[in-house]
Amino acid sequence: QVQLVEAGGGWEQPGNPLRLSCAASGFAVGDWVVGWFRQAPGKEREGVGFISDCVGCTRYSSSVKGRFIVSADNARNTVYLEMGSLKPEDTAIYYCAAAQVVYPAGWFSGPEGRLFDEYEYEYWGQGTQVTVSS
């Protein structure tokens, strides 16, 4: 049974960092595509960062590129989202999601439509709230 459990959310001041974790079970995080999505109040859910265990297999949305880093610890079967230089507009519920993909590298080459499409992800965590304010 596939499970994803997020942790690490909370309140943080603008400019400070925060790290989220996504502990996976039922599959190996390196074998599939794992993504971080977020949903702010009144807004649609958006993808922010994605990873798989292949060369060049990380990707970010333009809104977080250069500030957020996605990484994976295969031994712990956990994916992390390191959020740096937080802004108030980063306030949202953050979700970890996983897609069972035979050839993950294919999602990271060429058009990125599948990576950022929430409907491509079969499994979701419960979400963790991140609030950025002074």
Buried (B, 14 or more C-beta within 10 A) or exposed (E): EEEBBBBBBEEBEEEEEBBBBBBBEEBEBBBBBBBBBBBBEEEEBBBBBBBBBBEEBBBBBEEBEEBBBBEBEEEEBBBBBBBBEBEEEBBBBBBBBBBEBEEBBEBBEEEBEBBBEBEBBEBBBEBBEBBBEE
